[in-house]
Amino acid sequence: MPHDGNKCFLRGYEIPCQLRGILSGIAGGLAGSSVSFLLHPLDTLKTMKQADSTNKFSGWIDGGLKAVKERGLYHGLYAGARTAAAGSFISSFLYFSTYESMKGVWSNILPDKTKNFSPSLAAMTGNAVSSLIFVPKEVLKQRCQVGQLASGQKALSLMKDIIQREGIGAMYNGYFATLLRNAPGAMLKFGIYEQIKAMMISRFQRQLEPAELFGAGITAGSATFFAVGISTYEIALANILKIMPSTSAQDLSCSLPQSAEGRQGIGLPSPSRIPGMIKRFYDDSVVSAQVMLTK
């Protein structure tokens, strides 16, 4: 979004600069919720396979077919999808609006020689804020995916049951582990994106077109995925879910226990984690959709 002093422009139209963060948040929320809903079946398959401690499923395709046969298409693959999409909109709104707002704050705080770190630090701040919604949303979504949502029960009703049984802390299990996983990727992604954008503007001596911004976003997201997407956190989390009782799944987003690595070791993801890897790739590339709408 180009700006000149106190003037900001969106697609050639002047807008109040105060709207920059809000518009960025709305665009990010729409992108995040759309990706969340469209790719929810892949996330369901990943969670079901990770929670399958009794080897009920031979693979993620077999798990999906059995889930559809037993519970139908919607309840089998889309359980918790609407709640997840709503939560993704809110968390993505917080993420991108905080990011846009904090870029200027960090730029004013940091010395001149380190101002290039402003986007990365703004992304880390946005991640910490958005995780206040993201983590409870993930906990609730995963409880729905492994069958804890009773027939006819609403997701919000299940959340109330979880809080009554286990306390509000149950909804935030894994908050710091999530930050350890997501914050480095966010810092790298937005740092790369802003550097690519600056290099392109310097070379072309003009404001970038939406297609060029899209390319910069895709490049940054893809680079981040291959750099940190196959993380030890993801692999260890899969091991945690495997050693847990498949029906209770008491803490689907817990912090990493010492037994996870010792039980199976840390290695490359198996084919059963392909759905999660695909979804993670698109999650890392959501920034490209967001920048198209706000630049």
C-alpha positions in Angstrom: 0.0 0.0 0.0 1.9 3.1 -1.2 2.0 6.1 1.1 3.4 9.6 0.9 3.8 11.3 4.3 0.4 11.2 5.9 -1.3 10.1 2.6 -2.0 6.5 1.8 -3.2 5.1 -1.5 -5.0 1.8 -2.3 -5.3 1.0 -6.0 -4.8 4.6 -6.9 -7.3 6.0 -4.4 -6.3 8.1 -1.4 -7.4 6.7 2.0 -6.8 7.7 5.6 -3.6 6.0 6.8 -5.3 4.9 9.9 -7.3 2.4 7.8 -4.1 0.6 6.6 -4.1 -1.8 9.5 -7.8 -2.4 9.4 -7.9 -3.1 5.7 -4.9 -5.3 5.9 -6.6 -7.2 8.8 -9.8 -7.7 6.9 -8.0 -8.9 3.8 -5.9 -11.3 5.9 -8.9 -12.5 7.7 -10.8 -13.3 4.5 -7.7 -15.1 3.1 -7.1 -17.0 6.3 -10.7 -18.1 6.8 -11.1 -19.2 3.1 -7.9 -21.3 3.2 -9.0 -22.8 6.5 -12.4 -23.9 5.3 -11.2 -25.1 1.9 -8.3 -27.2 3.3 -10.1 -28.4 6.4 -10.5 -32.0 5.1 -6.7 -32.2 4.8 -6.3 -31.0 8.3 -8.9 -33.5 9.5 -7.0 -36.4 7.8 -3.7 -35.3 9.4 -5.2 -35.0 12.9 -7.1 -38.4 12.6 -3.9 -40.2 11.5 -1.8 -38.5 14.3 -4.4 -39.5 16.9 -4.6 -43.1 15.6 -2.6 -44.9 18.4 -4.2 -48.3 17.6 -3.4 -48.2 13.9 -7.0 -48.3 12.9 -6.2 -46.6 9.6 -3.6 -47.9 7.1 -3.1 -44.4 5.8 -4.6 -41.0 5.5 -6.8 -42.0 2.4 -8.1 -45.0 4.3 -8.8 -42.9 7.3 -10.8 -40.4 5.2 -12.8 -43.1 3.5 -13.7 -44.7 6.9 -14.6 -41.4 8.4 -17.0 -40.6 5.6 -18.5 -44.1 5.8 -19.0 -43.9 9.5 -20.1 -40.2 10.0 -20.9 -38.9 6.6 -19.0 -36.4 4.4 -19.6 -33.3 6.5 -19.2 -34.8 10.0 -16.4 -37.1 8.8 -14.2 -34.5 7.1 -15.7 -31.1 7.9 -16.3 -31.4 11.6 -15.5 -28.1 13.2 -14.9 -26.4 9.8 -17.2 -23.4 10.4 -15.7 -22.8 13.9 -12.2 -23.1 12.5 -13.0 -20.7 9.7 -14.5 -18.1 12.1 -11.5 -18.5 14.4 -9.1 -18.1 11.4 -10.8 -14.9 10.3 -10.3 -13.4 13.8 -6.8 -14.6 14.3 -5.7 -13.6 10.8 -7.3 -10.2 11.3 -5.3 -9.7 14.5 -2.2 -11.0 12.8 -2.2 -8.7 9.8 -3.6 -5.6 11.5 -1.0 -5.9 14.3 1.7 -6.5 11.7 0.9 -3.4 9.7 0.6 -1.3 12.8 3.7 -2.6 14.5 6.0 -2.1 11.5 6.0 1.6 12.0 6.4 1.2 15.8 9.4 -1.1 15.5 10.9 1.2 12.8 10.7 4.1 15.1 12.2 2.2 18.0 15.1 0.4 16.3 18.4 2.2 15.4 18.9 3.1 11.7 21.3 0.1 11.1 18.7 -2.4 12.3 15.5 -1.0 10.8 15.4 -3.8 8.3 14.4 -6.1 11.1 11.1 -4.1 11.6 9.0 -6.4 9.4 10.3 -9.5 11.2 9.7 -8.1 14.6 6.3 -6.9 13.6 5.4 -10.4 12.3 6.6 -11.9 15.6 4.4 -9.4 17.6 1.4 -10.2 15.3 1.9 -13.9 15.8 1.9 -13.6 19.6 -1.3 -11.6 19.5 -3.1 -13.8 17.0 -2.2 -16.9 18.9 -4.5 -15.8 21.7 -7.3 -16.8 19.3 -5.4 -19.3 17.1 -4.5 -21.7 19.9 -8.0 -22.2 21.4 -9.4 -22.5 17.9 -6.9 -25.2 17.1 -7.6 -27.1 20.3 -11.4 -27.0 19.7 -11.0 -27.9 16.0 -8.9 -30.9 16.8 -11.2 -32.1 19.5 -14.0 -32.0 16.9 -11.9 -33.8 14.3 -11.1 -36.8 16.6 -14.8 -37.4 17.4 -15.3 -35.6 20.7 -18.2 -33.6 19.2 -21.4 -35.4 20.1 -24.1 -35.9 17.5 -26.1 -32.6 17.3 -23.7 -30.8 19.6 -22.4 -27.4 18.6 -18.7 -26.6 18.7 -19.2 -23.8 21.2 -21.0 -26.2 23.5 -18.1 -28.6 23.3 -15.8 -25.7 24.2 -17.9 -25.0 27.3 -17.7 -28.6 28.3 -13.9 -28.6 28.0 -13.6 -25.5 30.1 -15.9 -26.9 32.8 -14.0 -30.2 32.9 -10.4 -29.1 32.5 -10.4 -25.3 33.1 -9.7 -22.4 30.7 -6.0 -23.4 30.6 -7.0 -26.5 28.5 -7.8 -24.1 25.7 -4.3 -22.6 25.8 -2.3 -25.8 26.1 0.6 -25.5 23.7 0.5 -21.7 23.4 4.3 -21.2 23.9 5.0 -24.3 21.8 2.9 -22.8 19.0 4.9 -19.6 19.2 8.2 -21.5 19.0 6.9 -23.2 15.9 5.2 -20.2 14.2 7.2 -17.1 15.2 10.5 -18.0 13.4 8.5 -18.8 10.2 6.6 -15.6 10.4 9.7 -13.5 11.0 11.5 -15.2 8.1 8.4 -15.0 5.7 7.7 -11.3 6.2 11.4 -10.4 6.3 11.9 -12.1 3.0 8.7 -10.6 1.5 9.6 -7.0 2.4 13.2 -7.4 1.1 11.9 -8.9 -2.2 9.4 -6.0 -2.5 12.1 -3.4 -1.8 14.5 -5.0 -4.3 11.8 -5.0 -7.0 10.8 -1.4 -6.4 14.4 -0.3 -6.5 14.9 -2.1 -9.8 11.7 -1.1 -11.6 11.5 2.4 -10.0 7.8 2.2 -9.7 5.1 0.8 -7.5 4.5 -2.9 -8.0 1.5 -4.4 -9.7 -0.7 -6.9 -7.8 0.7 -9.8 -9.8 4.2 -8.8 -8.8 3.2 -8.6 -5.2 1.6 -12.0 -5.5 4.8 -13.4 -6.8 6.8 -11.9 -4.0 4.3 -13.3 -1.5 4.4 -16.8 -3.0 8.2 -16.7 -3.1 8.4 -15.7 0.6 5.8 -18.3 1.6 7.4 -21.1 -0.3 10.9 -20.3 1.0 9.6 -20.3 4.5 7.8 -23.6 4.1 10.9 -25.4 2.8 13.1 -23.7 5.5 11.0 -24.4 8.6 7.8 -26.2 7.4 9.2 -29.7 8.1 9.8 -28.8 11.7 10.7 -31.0 14.6 7.6 -29.6 16.4 5.3 -31.1 13.8 7.1 -34.5 13.9 7.2 -34.5 17.7 3.5 -33.5 17.9 2.6 -36.5 15.7 4.5 -38.8 18.1 2.7 -37.3 21.1 -0.7 -38.0 19.5 0.4 -41.6 18.7 1.2 -42.4 22.3 -2.1 -40.9 23.6 -5.4 -42.7 24.1 -7.1 -42.3 20.7 -10.5 -41.6 22.2 -9.6 -39.1 24.9 -7.0 -37.0 23.1 -6.8 -34.9 26.3 -4.2 -32.4 25.0 -3.9 -32.2 21.2 -1.7 -29.1 21.4 0.4 -29.9 24.5 4.0 -28.9 25.0 6.6 -31.4 23.9 7.3 -34.2 26.4 10.7 -35.8 26.7 9.4 -39.2 25.6 8.4 -38.0 22.1 11.9 -38.1 20.6 13.0 -41.1 22.5 10.1 -43.3 21.4 10.4 -42.9 17.7 13.1 -40.4 17.0 13.1 -37.3 14.9 13.2 -37.8 11.1 11.6 -36.8 7.9 7.8 -36.8 7.7 6.2 -40.0 6.6 3.7 -40.2 3.7 0.9 -40.1 6.3 1.7 -36.5 7.0 1.3 -35.4 3.4 -2.1 -33.7 4.1 -0.6 -31.6 6.9 2.4 -30.6 4.7 0.1 -29.5 1.9 -2.0 -27.5 4.3 1.1 -26.0 5.9 2.4 -25.0 2.5 -0.8 -23.1 1.7 -0.9 -21.6 5.2 2.6 -20.2 4.7 1.5 -18.7 1.3 -1.6 -17.0 2.6 0.5 -13.8 2.7 0.4 -13.7 -1.1 -3.4 -13.6 -1.1 -3.4 -10.9 1.6 -1.0 -8.6 -0.1 -2.9 -8.8 -3.4 -6.0 -7.4 -1.6 -4.2 -4.6 0.3 -1.6 -3.2 -2.0 
